[in-house]
Amino acid sequence: MAIKPVKTRRPGGKPTDRLMDMQDTRHKGDGRGGDKVMMTFMIPADLRQELRERADELGTSSARLILDGIRMRLGQDD
């Protein structure tokens, strides 16, 4: 991954080396360049809490439960 410092107007004209000032110039922020995409949606707060509790009970993540549920509804059970 090609990362270059973002040049800012700092005394001395030196580029900053702070983490949040680094810029990914090759993959444009997509990490490893994999085949995953970000998806955002809203759910009721009580459903979110139930999701978290159930994930803890099963020893998995909320994201894993969501993906499993989507696959199940699409008929792509593993």
Secondary structure, DSSP 8 states (H G I E B T S, - for coil): --EEE-----GGG-----GGGEEESSSTT-TTT-S---------HHHHHHHHHHHHHHTS-HHHHHHHHHHHHTT---
